[in-house]
Amino acid sequence: MDYLLIVVLLALVAFMFWNSRKRMKKMKEEQEAKARQTVPGVEVMLNGGIFGTIVSYDPDDLDEPAQIEIAPGVVIRVHSQAIARIITPSEVDETPLDDAEVEPVDTRDTAADDQTFTEIVAEDKKYGANTPPVSETVEETRRRLEGDDKQA
């Protein structure tokens, strides 16, 4: 009985060792493939979820920060290991939305449709800020702002 327990324990340790070696080999291959693909001009995603294009990268010196352009003219320096993955063109869906597909959403409260923005603000001041927020239309915002400019 004692021998059987030792054999099972040794088999378990051997399996764990074999499985960890297999996983480390796969991770090393993935890192090497990522290092080959990491060249200036390639679009990448950083660990924080920021997308950008590599401006400079030194695959030999990983302590040297990589420079990533996240917007036209905006270049950030990040640690080379902050590059999570290389974005291939097939991963990015660049099909633009047609105007017909987008439906405007009315977020205004139906009970507040008859009130103007200034009346709602006056109610907020009177009863406290416990009333639900109300969205105003572009025209209402323009009238309110133009009215504030005339008073100033």
C-alpha positions in Angstrom: 0.0 0.0 0.0 2.8 2.4 0.9 4.6 1.6 -2.4 1.4 2.4 -4.4 1.1 5.8 -2.7 4.8 6.6 -3.5 4.3 5.5 -7.2 1.2 7.7 -7.6 3.0 10.6 -6.0 6.0 10.2 -8.3 3.7 9.9 -11.3 1.9 13.1 -10.3 5.2 15.0 -9.9 6.5 13.7 -13.3 3.2 14.8 -15.0 3.4 18.3 -13.4 7.1 18.7 -14.5 6.3 17.5 -18.1 3.2 19.8 -18.3 5.1 22.9 -17.0 8.0 22.3 -19.5 5.4 22.0 -22.4 3.7 25.3 -21.3 7.1 27.1 -20.9 8.1 26.0 -24.4 4.8 27.3 -25.9 5.2 30.6 -24.1 8.7 31.0 -25.4 7.6 30.4 -29.0 4.8 32.9 -28.6 7.3 35.5 -27.2 9.7 34.9 -30.1 6.9 35.3 -32.7 5.8 38.5 -31.0 9.4 39.8 -31.0 9.7 39.1 -34.8 6.4 40.9 -35.5 7.2 43.9 -33.3 8.6 46.3 -35.8 8.0 50.1 -36.4 4.8 50.7 -38.2 2.8 47.8 -36.7 -0.4 48.5 -34.8 -0.3 47.1 -31.2 -2.5 46.9 -28.1 -0.9 47.8 -24.8 -1.7 46.0 -21.5 -3.9 49.0 -20.5 -6.0 48.6 -23.6 -4.5 51.5 -25.5 -4.1 51.0 -29.2 -1.2 52.6 -31.1 1.5 52.3 -33.7 5.1 51.4 -32.9 7.4 54.3 -33.7 10.6 52.7 -32.3 11.4 49.4 -30.6 14.7 47.7 -29.7 14.1 43.9 -29.6 17.7 43.3 -28.3 17.4 45.7 -25.3 14.0 45.1 -23.7 14.8 47.6 -20.9 14.8 50.4 -23.6 11.3 51.9 -23.7 9.3 51.4 -26.9 7.7 54.5 -28.4 4.1 54.2 -29.4 2.1 56.8 -31.3 -1.5 56.7 -29.9 -2.8 59.7 -31.9 -1.4 61.8 -34.7 1.6 63.6 -33.1 1.1 62.0 -29.7 4.0 59.6 -28.9 4.2 57.8 -25.5 7.1 55.8 -24.1 6.2 52.4 -22.6 8.1 49.5 -21.3 8.6 47.0 -24.1 6.8 44.3 -22.1 3.7 46.5 -21.9 2.9 45.5 -25.5 0.2 43.0 -25.0 -0.3 41.9 -28.6 0.1 42.8 -32.3 -3.1 43.8 -34.0 -3.5 42.3 -37.4 -5.7 44.1 -40.0 -8.2 41.2 -39.9 -8.8 41.7 -36.2 -9.9 45.3 -36.6 -13.4 45.8 -38.1 -13.2 49.1 -40.0 -16.7 49.0 -41.6 -18.2 52.4 -41.0 -21.7 52.7 -39.7 -24.3 54.1 -42.0 -26.4 57.0 -40.7 -29.5 54.9 -41.3 -28.3 52.3 -38.8 -27.9 54.7 -35.9 -31.1 55.6 -34.2 -31.2 58.7 -31.9 -32.1 57.9 -28.4 -34.3 60.3 -26.4 -32.9 60.3 -22.9 -35.2 63.0 -21.6 -37.8 62.3 -18.9 -41.3 62.5 -20.5 -42.6 64.4 -17.4 -40.0 67.1 -17.8 -40.6 67.7 -21.5 -42.9 70.6 -20.7 -40.4 72.3 -18.3 -37.6 74.5 -19.4 -34.1 73.9 -18.2 -34.2 77.0 -15.9 -37.4 75.8 -14.3 -35.8 72.4 -13.6 -32.7 74.1 -12.1 -35.0 76.3 -9.9 -36.8 73.1 -8.7 -33.4 71.5 -7.9 -32.4 74.5 -5.8 -35.8 74.6 -4.1 -36.1 70.9 -3.3 -32.4 69.9 -3.3 -30.6 68.0 -5.9 -32.7 64.9 -5.5 -34.7 65.3 -8.7 -33.6 63.1 -11.6 -31.2 64.6 -14.1 -32.8 65.9 -17.4 -31.1 66.1 -20.7 -31.7 69.2 -22.8 -31.8 69.5 -26.5 -29.2 71.3 -28.5 -31.6 74.1 -29.1 -32.3 74.4 -25.4 -28.6 74.5 -24.6 -28.0 77.1 -27.2 -30.8 79.3 -25.9 -29.6 78.9 -22.3 -26.0 79.8 -23.2 -27.0 82.7 -25.3 -29.2 84.0 -22.5 -26.3 83.7 -20.1 -24.0 85.6 -22.5 -26.6 88.5 -22.7 -26.9 88.7 -18.9 -23.1 88.9 -18.4 
